[in-house]
Amino acid sequence: MLAHRIVSLYFLAALLVIGAAVYLFWPRPPLAIDLPDYVSPIPGISVENYPTVNGSTSTIPLSDLLLAKALQLPAELRRGPYVGDPERSLMVTFPRHLDIEKVRAYEQKHWRVRHEGTHKAYERLIADPLRKRGPRMNPVAAAPMSDTGLILVAREPSDDELALAKKHGVELDVRPIALDAFVFVVNAKNDVESLTLDDIRQIYTDKIVDWRQVGAKTGNIQPFTRNANSGSQELMEKLVLQGVKIPNHQDRMQMTMIDILDRVANEPNAIGYSVFYYESIMAPNAKNRLVAIDGIQPTAESIADGSYPLVEPVYAVIRGDAAPDSPERRLRDWLLSSNGQQLIRQSGYIPMIASRSGE
């Protein structure tokens, strides 16, 4: 009896192995996938004419998803394993049975997504060297590289960028496409619940130096900053400092978005800043938490309804001299459409229609 059961178990195991092998390796046509409306073709956009897109670090997932949609590929964002690069851990993924040739088309076109940070993106749009040199070959894709046509950025152009545009005789067409917010981050061990904008200004001008001065447990405050012209630093100056000058502490300055969040995570008395999308969706860290401003916690709801004080749009920017039928203008206009706003929602950003409709 026992021997019979053992034989039956072996037989069942063999069937499972064979079945798994057939499922994994037996050739089959790609499954038909009904594309939702937000991945319907983008008028005037094709594999051949997709423009080079640059932008802020925080808009990388949106750009990746936009490319997939432009190629009519059903896609979604999923978080991959954290390997020290959270900016790439939120990845576009495709259905398992999608035609491999379609996935290859995405990979071969992905070199047109060239996010170099907010300031560099503006520089590329205004005075990309490729505009003078003409197309050159991309060493990876073996295809001609073209100049930046569209940028997706976390802020409007800075004074320096506007001066550069004026120097080159370029007008910028800047349109808000989504909602984000400027946020302040503290270590999770810090018990401060809320700060006022004046509290923050005094912290960053060394007038408030201990957390007990704002109702938290005592500890010497370590305020970290970003480098000039970075998206975060320009938002700090625009939304919070508003002309107030802060001391130039080089030891507090961080050069990337992840650097400032890592410093806060490792320093119990630290405070830093970022944008909501990056901190909450791209690079969440259990060692950090967001601070309420004037008693309002930054959430998707408080950003959408405008109750959070530091709401800031995400912008799609093209050159004013872009032709009416140019791919970059068509792509920008599509992002402003109802279908484009559905893509914005899918990416994790808050669509502009949410603020208009009170969703």
VEXRO-721101 format. One record per residue: x, y, z of N, C-alpha, C, O, CB in turn. Coordinates in pm, whole numbers, plus 50000, padded with zeros to 5 digits. Glycine has a CB too. Layout:
N
XYZXYZXYZXYZXYZ
...
This chain:
359
500834987950000500005000050000500865012650000500625022049925499065000150122
501895012550086502805024050095503555025949964503715037149915503795022250211
504005014749907504725015549780503835021349671504305029049587505245001649738
502545017549673501605022749573501455037849586501415044949486500225015849587
501375042849710501245057249733502495064849687502415075649629500985060049882
503655058749714504905065249672504965066249521505355076649468506125057349725
504585055549451504585055749304503625066349252503925073449156504205041849248
502445067349318501455077349275501985091449293501765100149208500155075749355
502675093749403503235106949428504305110449324504345121749274503825107749569
505175100949292506195103049190505555106249055506015114948981507095090649177
504475098949025503785100748897503165114748891503235121548788502705089948877
502545118949002501935132249008502995143148994502785152948923501155134149140
504125141349061505215151149051505735152248909506015163148860506355147449146
505855140648843506335140648705505365148048613505785155448524506535126348655
504065146048636503065153048556503165168148576503045175848481501665148148591
503385172448702503495186848731504705192848661504625203848605503595189148882
505835185648664507055190548598506835191648448507205201648386508245181148628
506235181248388505985181348244505025192648207505225199748109505405167648197
503995194148288503015204748262503645218448268503375226948184501875204048360
504495220748369505165233648382506075236248262506145247348210505985234248512
506775225748218507685227348104506905230747978507325239247900508505214548083
505775223947958504955226847840504455241147845504485248247744503775217147830
503995245547963503465259247977504525269747948504265279847882502905261348118
505735267147998506795277147984507395277547846507715288347795507865274648085
507575265947783508395265347664507655261847536508215263347427509465255547686
506405257347544505685253747421505385266347342504835275847399504375246047453
505725266947214505475279147136503995282247128503175273347108506055277646995
503655294947144502265299247136502225313447082503145321247106501575298347275
501165316947011501045330746963500785340047081500255335747184499905331946859
501165352847067500875362447174499385363347198498585362547105501435376247138
499005365047326497595366447359497075379847307497775389947312497375365347511
495855379647258495235392347217494925400447341494335395247437493945389847132
495315412947342495115421547458494275433547416494645440947325496475426247518
493165435547483492335447147456492955459147526492985459847648490875444947504
493455468547447494105480147504493065489747561492095492947493494975487247399
493255494347685492365504647737492535517447657493515519147584492645507347886
491575526347670491545538147584492805546647598493235552947502490325546547616
493405546847719494555555647737495825550447669496855557147673494815557547883
495775538747607496915534347527496545533547380497235527047302497425520847576
495475540047342495145540947200496215549347131496945556747198493715547147178
496335548246998497405555546929497375570546958496305576546966497305553246779
498555576346972498675590846989498755596846850499685593746776499925594747077
497825605446813497805610746676499145617246638499675625646710496675620946660
499665613046523500875619146470502165614046531503235618946496500815633546488
502095604146622503295598746686503505584346641502585576246644503175599546842
504725581246599505045567746554506395563646609507085571546675505035566946401
506775551246582508095546346622509175554846558510205557646619508275531546583
508935558946436509965566146360510165580546407511295585446405509605566046214
509105587246450509255601646479509175605246626509035616946661508215609246405
509255595246715509145598246858510275607846899511445605046872509205585146942
509935619046963510965629046994511835624947113511435616547193510315642547022
513005630947122513855628847239513255636347358512975648347350515335633547211
513065629147468512435634847587513465635147699514095625047729511165626547630
513625646647760514535648447872513705652847992512495654647980515665658747839
514345654748108513555659648221514165657548356515335653948370512255653348218
513335659948457513725658448597513865643648633513305634948567512705665248689
514625641148737514745627548787513375622048827513065610348802515695626948907
512565630548888511265625948939510275622448830509255616248858510675636449028
510535626348705509585623148598510035611548510509435608948406509375635348512
511065604448552511535592848474510425582548454510215578248340512725586248545
509695578248558508645568248534507585573048436507095565248354507975564448664
507225585748442506235591148349506745590348206506005586448116505895605648386
508005594048184508575593348049508635579047998508345576447881509965599548047
509015569748084509075555648043507695550648003507535543847902509655546948157
506705554148083505345549748055504815556447928504105550247850504425552848173
505155569147909504715576447791505245569947663504515568847564505155591047799
506495565847664507065559147547506305546247517505985543447402508555556047568
506005538447621505265526047600503895528847540503455521847449505105518347732
503215539147592501895542447539501975547147395501125543747313501235553147626
503015555147365503165560147228503365548747129502975549747013504325569947220
503985537847175504195526147090503035516347099503105505247045505485519147129
501965520547167500735512647181500985499347253500435489047215500125509947044
501825499747355502125487947434501405488647568501595498347641503635486447454
500615478747602499985478547735501075477047841501855467547836498945467047747
501125486047934502235486048030501755491248164500715497848173503405494447979
502515488248267502255493848398503585495348470504595489448433501275484948479
503565503548576504755505548657504745495948774503755494748846504855520148706
505855489048792506005480148907507375482448969508325486248902505845465148866
507435480149099508695482249169509545469549162509115458749203508445486349315
510755471149110511695460049106512515459549234512295467549324512605461348984
513435450249242514265449149362515135461449381515695466649284515145436649356
515235466049504516055477849534517525473649531517965465349611515675484149672
518275479649439519695476249426520535488949435521555490149367519965468949292
520115498349519520855510649537520495521349437521105532049436522315507849530
519525518749351519115528549252517595529349249516975524149157519675524849111
516985535849348515515536549353514925543949235513765541949201515085543349481
515735552349170515225559949057514935550848938514195554748848516215570649017
515495539048937515215529448830514495517048881514245507748804516505525348763
514135516849010513465505149063511975505049028511335494649033513645504449214
511425516848994510045517548949510065516148797510375525648725509345531048994
509745504148749510015500648610508735498148532507725493748586510905488448604
508795501048403507715497248313507775482148290508835476648260507815504948177
506645475548305506565461248278505445458648178504505466448166506335453148410
505575447448107504605444048003503995430448034504575422548108505275443947863
502805427747978502205414447997503145403447950503885405147853500875413547922
503105392348018504065381547993504005376447849505035372747793503805370048089
502835376347790502695370547656502675381147546502275378347433501445362147649
503105393247578503185403547474504225399447369505285394147402503545417447536
503915402147245504825398947135506215404747165506355416747188504275404447000
507225396047163508585400247200509105411247107509925419347148509535388247197
508635411346983509095421646889508625435446933509315445446910508605418446747
507445436046994506945448847042507765453747161508045465747174505455447747081
508155444547247509005448247359510365452947310510915462547364509175436447456
510895446547208512175450647152512075464647092513025472447100512645440747045
510945467647032510755481046976510845491547085511415502247065509405482046903
510275488447201510355497647315511815499247360512285510347380509485492547434
512515488047374513905488647419514785496147320515675503647361514435474547440
514555494147190515375500847090515095515747084515955523447041515135494546955
513905519747125513545533947120513815540947253513735553147261512085535547083
514145533347357514265539147489515425548947502515465556847596514435528147590
516375548647409517495558147416517005572447398517735581947428518555554747310
515775574147349515235587647335514735593247467514375605047474514125587647233
514695585147572514345590047706515655592647778516305583347825513425579647785
516055605447787517395609147836517285618847953517655630447939518245615347722
516805614348065516635623448179517975626548244518675617648293515665617348283
518315639448244519605643948296519435653648413520405660148453520415650448186
518235654848467517985664348574517345677048519517455680048400519275667748647
516675684448606515875695848562516695706448489516345710448378515195702148681
517775710948550518555721848491519175717648358519095725148260519655726248587
519765705948354520375701148229519315699348121519575701848003521115687948254
518115694848161517045693148062516685706447998516505707247876515815686948128
516565716948079516285730248022517425734647930517175740047822516095740648136
518655732347971519795735947886519745728647753519995734547648521105733047957
519425715747757519345707847634518245713047543518435713947421519095693147667
517105716547599515995721347518516335734647453515995737147337514745722747603
517025743147528517335756647479518505756547381518445762847276517645765947595
519565749247416520805750147336521485736647326522675735347356521775760347398
520735726447285521325713147269522385713647159522095717947047520225702647235
523615709247187524675709447085524295702046957524805705246850525935703447141
523395692246968523005684646851522285693246748522225689746630522135673046891
521725704546793521035713246698522025719046596521675721846482520305724646772
523275720946641524295726346552525045715546477525405717246360525265734746630
525275704146545526065693546483525255685246385525785679146292526655684546588
523935685146409523095676546328523045662446388523785659646483523595676046183
522205653546335522065640046390523385632546390524205634146299521035632246313
523585624446492524745615646496524255601746538523105600146578525835620946595
525115592046529524685578446556524695575546704525655578846774525565568546483
523635569346753523585564646891524355551646899524035542146828522105562846940
525375550846985526225538846987525505526447034525925515247001527415541147076
524425528047110523715516347162522675511647062522615499847026523055519547297
521835521147016520725517246929521085517346782520285513146699519555526446952
522295521946748522705523046607521675530746527521315526846416522925509146546
521215541746586520225550146520520635564646539521355567846634518785547646577
520185573546450520585587546464520015594046589518825593046616520155595346343
520875600746666520415608146784519935621846738520475627646645521555609446890
518915626846804518395640046770518365648746894518525643947006516995638946707
518155661546872518155670846984516895669147068515915663247024518255685246933
516955674447190515825673647283514645681647230514785693347194516235678747423
513475675147224512285681847175511285685247283510565695147272511645673547072
511215676947387510235678447494510905675447626511685665947636509005669047472
510625683447728511115680247861509945679747959509005687647949512175690547908
510025670448052509025668848158509735672048289510615664648333508395654248160
509355683148351510145688448462509275692148582508075694648571510935700548416
509935692448699509235694648825509035709348860508465712548964509995688048936
509495718248773509345732548803509415740748676509815735848570510425737248903
509025753348688509155762848578510635766548561511455763648648508285775448604
510975772948450512395776548430512875786648533512145795648573512595782348290
514135784948576514745794048672515185806748601515135807648479515945787248744
515625816448679516135829048621517325826148529517445832148422516545838948732
518205817148572519375813748489518945807548357519525810448252520305804148565
517935799048361517475792448239516745802148146516865801248024516565780748274
516005811348206515345821648125516375830748059516205834947944514385829948211
517455833648132518525841848075519195834447959519525840547858519585845548183
519405821347974519995813447867519085813347745519545814447631520265799147915
517775811947768516825812047657516865825447584516825825947461515405809047707
516935836247661516985849647599518255851347517518235857047409516905860547707
519355846247570520625847147500520565840247364521145845047267521745840947584
519855829047358519775821347233518535824847151518265818547048519775806347265
517775834747196516595838647121515505828147119514795826747019516975842046983
515375820747229514415809647236513285813347332513525817847444515105796547282
512065811347287510905812447376510515798447419510525789047340509725819747306
510155797147547509755784247602508245783647618507625792947670510445781547737
507655772847572506225770347587506055760847704506285748747691505585764447455
505645766147818505605758747944504155756147984503395765648004506345766448057
503765743447995502385740048029502345730148146503075720348144501645734247907
501505732648247501355722848355500565710748307499545712248241500655729248476
501045698748342500365686548298499925677748415499105668748397501285678548207
500465680148533500145671748649500405679848776500995690648771500985658548648
499965674348889500195680849017501175672749100501115660449106498885682749093
502075679749165502995673949262503045683749378502215692849385504445671349199
503975682149468504085691349581505495691149635506195681049626503075687849691
505905702349692507185703549759506985699149904506085704049972507755718149751
507835689949951507625684050083508905684450166510015684950112507125669550070
508715684050298509845683550390509855669950459508825664650498509785694950494
511065664550472511275650950519512125651150645513145657950651511935642250410
511705643550745512505641850866512705627050891512025618550833511825648650988
513645624050978513885610251019512655604951093512005612251168515145609251109
512345592251071511145586251131511185586651284510135586051348510995571951085
512375587751343512495588251489512175602151544511985603751665513895584251532
512115611951458511815625651500510325626851527509515622451444512275636051392
509935632751641508525633451676507865646651637506725649251677508355631351823
508535655151559507905667351513506765663651418506935655451327508935676851444
505605669751438504435666551357504185676651247503855672851134503225665551444
504345689551279504015699851182504945711751199505395714751309502555704251198
505225718351089506035730451091505315741251011504545738250919507455727851033
505555753751047505065764750965506145768550864507305764550879504675777051053
505775775950764506765780550667507785789650734508965789750696506105787850551
507335797250833508295805750906509255797250988510435800550998507545815650997
508745786251048509645776951119510755772251025511925772151063508855764851173
510375768450905511355763050811512365773650770513565770850762510645757550686
511895785750745512825796550710513815798950824514995801350800512055809550677
513335798550947514225800851061515185789151082516315791151124513405803151188
514735777051052515635765451061516765766850960517935764450993514855752251036
516435770750838517445771350733518285784150736519255785450662516775770250599
517915793650823518765805550844519455804950981519975815051029517925818450832
519445793151042520145790551169519585798651286520305801151383521605793651153
518325802651278517695809551390516985799851483516885802351603516705820051339
516505789051430516015777751509517015766551491517215761751380514555773251466
517655762451600518755752751590518505739851668519285730451658520025759051638
517415739451745517115727651826515655723951805514785732751800517425730251977
515385711051793514025706651766513045710351877511845711751851514005691751745
513525712051998512605715652106511995729452086510955732452144513325715152240
512625737852004512095751051975510825750451890510095760251880513145759451904
510565738951829509325737251753508475725951811507665719951741509635734351604
508675723151940507795714052012508155699452006507355691052047506465715651962
509345696151956509755682151949510815679352056511205688352130510305678651808
511275666952062512315663452157513605670752119513875673252002512545648152162
514395673952220515605681752196516585674352106516665662052108516275685152328
517315682052029518305676651937518745687551841517915695351794517755664451859
520045688251811520555698451720520095695651577520385685051521522095698951727
519395705051520518815703251386519935703151281520835711451285517775714451354
519835693651189520775692851076519985695050947519435685450891521535679151075
519905707350898519145710150777519975708050650520985714850630518605724450781
519555698950567520275696150442519615703450326518405705450324520315681150415
520445707350229519975714950114520385708049984521085697949985520535729350118
519925713649871520335709049739521185719449671521275730849717519125705649652
521815715549562522665724549486521835734449405520685731649370523595716649394
522415745849375521735756349299521285751149163521975743149099522655768449281
520125755749121519505752448992518925738348986518305734648886520505754048883
519105730449090518405717649094516905720449109516515731049158518935708449211
516095710949067514645713049077514205715849219513405724849244513905701149024
514725707949314514325709549454514745722949510513985729449582514915698349538
515965727249478516455739849534515685751849478515385761249552517945741449504
515365751549351514585762349293513195763049355512665773849377514475760649140
512595751449384511295751349450511395756649593510505763749640510705737149450
512485753149662512715758349797512765773549795512155780149879514035752649855
513485779049699513625793649693512325800349651511985811049700514735797449596
511595793949560510355799849510509215799149612508525809049636509935792949382
509015787349672507835784949754508035788149901507085791649970507415770849739
509265786949949509495788150094510345800350128509905808950204510165775550148
511535801150074512445812050113511955825550063512025835450136513855809350059
511475826149941510885838349885511765850649908511325860949959509505840749946
513015849249868513965860349879514855859850001515855867050007513225873049879
514515851750099515345850350220516615842550182516525831850122514555843050336
517765847750217519045841250188519415831950303519235835250420520155851650164
519955820350267520375810850370521885809550366522505811550262519705797050349
522485806150482523955804550487524425793750390523735783850367524405801050630
525595795850336526175786550240526995776050314528215777250325527045793950137
526325765850365527005754850435527285743750335526395735750305526155749650555
528495743050284528835733150182528665718850234528335709850157530255735250134
528895716750363528795703250418527355698450426527105686550444529425702850556
526405707550411524995703850414524405701650275523305696350261524195714450487
525135705850172524585705350037524705691349978525765685149983525305715549948
523585686549921523545673449858523315675149709522555683949668522445664449922
523965666949628523965669049483522855661649409522575664749293525275664849428
522215651949474521145644549407519945643249499520045645449620521625630649361
518815639549440517595637949518517725626549618517265627649732516395635449425
518345615649576518465604349668519455607149779519305602049890518875591649592
520475615349752521465618549854520825625249975521115621650089522555627649796
519945634849951519365642150062518435633150144518365634350266518605654550011
517725624150076516855614950150517665604850229517275601150340515925607650053
518785600450174519645591150247520255597750370520365591350475520755585950155
520645610450359521205617350475520175618450587520505616550704521715631150436
518945621750550517885622750651517635609150715517435608250837516585628150587
517635598550636517385585150689518465580950789518195573150880517315575050576
519675586250771520785582050856521105591850969521975589151052522015580350772
520385603250974520635613251078519325616051152518425622351095521215626351016
519205611751277517935613351350517455627751362516245630051374518075607551488
518345637451360517945651451377517945659451247517905671751249518865658151475
517975652451134518055659151005516685663350954515645658250996518725650050904
516725672850862515555676650783516035679550641517105685250622514815688950846
515245675850544515565678450404514295680750327513205681550385516375666750343
514415681750195513225684250114513325677149980514405673749932513035699250093
512155675249922512055668149794510705671749733510065681449774512215652449811
510285663849636508915665049586508145652549626508735641849643508885667249430
506855653949640506005643149691506155630449608506285619649664504555647549693
506125631649476506165619849390507455612049412507435599749423506025623849243
508565619049417509845612149432509935605349569510305593649579511005621949414
509595612749675509765607449810508775596149838509135586349903509595618549913
507545597449791506505587849828506345576249732505945565349772505205594949840
506665578549603506405568249503507685562449445507795550249429505555574049392
508645570949413509875565949352510855560249454511465549749431510555576949274
511005567049566512045563049661511535562949805512115569549891513245572349651
510455555649832509945555249970510965548550062511635538950024508595547649977
511065553850183512035548650280511375548650417510965559150467513345557150281
511285536950478510625535750608511345543550717510775545950823510515521150647
512595547450692513355555050791513035570050786513495577750871514845552950771
512245574050687511885588150672510375589750682509625580050669512385593750538
509935602050707508515605150700508335619850664509235628050683507815601850834
507175622950613506865636550571506295644550688505625639050776505875636450454
506585657450689506105666450793504935674550738504955678950623507245675850844
503925676550821502805685250783503285699750778504175703650855501615683750884
502715707550690503005721850681501735729450721500675727650661503475725850536
501865737850821500715745150874499575735750910498395738950893500235755650773
499945723950961498945714251005498355705550896497515697050925497855721351071
498765707350770498235699550658499275689550610500365693450567497795708850541
498945676750619499855666350575499825665150423498735665350365499505652750641
500985663950357500965661950212500465647950176501115637950209502365664250153
499355647250110498765634650061498245637249921498145648649876497625629450156
497895626449852497315628249719496045636649727495775644749638496995614549655
495275634849834494025642249848494265656949875493615665549815493185636349960
495205660149966495445674250000496155681549886496045693849875496275675250128
496865674249802497485680449685496415683149579496395693849519498605671349626
495535673349557494495674849455493535686149488493125693649400493725661849439
493165687449617492195697949651492845711349684492155721149710491345693449769
494185711649684494895724149704495015728649847495485739749873494245734649628
494615720349943494705724450084496135724050136496485731550227493825715550169
496965715250078498385715250117499025727850060498835730949943499125702350064
499785735250142500265748650100501315748849989501495759249926500825755550218
501995737749963503135738249872502925729649748503825722449704504395733849944
501725730449692501435723249568502185729849452502235742049442499905723049540
502765721649367503495726749251503235717449131503375705249146505035727949281
502875722749016502635714148900503915707848846505025712248876501955722048790
503725697648766504765692048680504505697748541503355699048500504755676148679
505575701248470505425708548345505955700648226506945693448235506125721848353
505255702148113505765697747984506205710347910505425719747894504685689547902
507455710447864508015722447804508555719147665509295709447647509135728547893
508185727347568508755726447434509245740347394508945750147462507725720847332
509965741047286510375754047234509185760647164508375753947100511585752447137
509115773847177508025781047113508055779946962507025781646896508075795347152
509235777246905509335776346759509085762246706509285759646588510695781146715
508645753046794508295739646747507115740546651506135747346679507955730246867
507215733646539506175734246438504845728846493504855720146581506595726246313
503725733946442502415729446491502205714346480501515708346562501325736446415
502805708046377502645693746359503885685946403504015674146368502345690746215
504785692246479505985685346524505625674546626504655676146700506985695346585
506385663646632506095652946728506095657846873505265653446953507105641846713
507025666946907507055671647046505805679447085505315678347197508285680247068
505295687446991504075694947022502865685647028502005687147114503845706046917
502815676046937501705666346939501715658347069500665655847128501805656746818
502915654247113503025646347235502625654747356501915650047445504455640947252
503085667347360502715676347470501195678447474500585677847580503435689947456
500605681047357499165683447352498385671047395497335672147459498745687647212
498885659347360498205647047400498225645447552497245640847610498855634847334
499315649147617499375648247763498335657147829497895654347941500775652147812
497945667747762496925676747816495505671947787494555677347843497115690647759
495365661847702494045656747667493525647647778494255644147870494095649147534
492255643747768491675634847869492395621347871492615615647978490175632847843
492755616247752493505603547747494885605147810495345596347884493645598647603
495545616347781496855618847841496785620147992497685615648063497465631347782
495715626148041495555627548185495305614148253495635612448370494415637248216
494725604748180494595591148236495965584748251496215577448347493705582448145
496855587548157498225582548169498915588948288499635582248362499015585148041
498705601848307499255608748424498805601848551499615599448641498835623648425
497535598648559497015591848678497665578148695498025574248806495485590248669
497805570748584498415557448592499845558248641500305549148710498355550548457
500555568748607501955570048646502115572448796503205570748851502615581348570
501035576348863501105579449005501035594249035500875598149151502355573849062
501155602548932500965616848950499485620048963498625611848931501585624648832
499205631949011497825636449024497485644648899498115654948874497615644949155
496505640348821496205647548697495635661448723495025663948828495225639648613
495835670248628495305683848642493785683648650493195692348716495745692548525
493135674048585491675673548588491175670648729490035674048761491165662848491
492005664448814491585661748951491395674749028490465676049107492615652849023
492275684449004492175697149074490975705149024490375712749099493455705249058
490635703448894489495710948839488175704848878487175711948894489595711548689
488155691648894486885684848921486645681949068485555677949108486845671948845
487715684349151487575681449293487595666649326487065662549429486325687349345
488195658549239488265644149264489125641149387489295629549424488825636749141
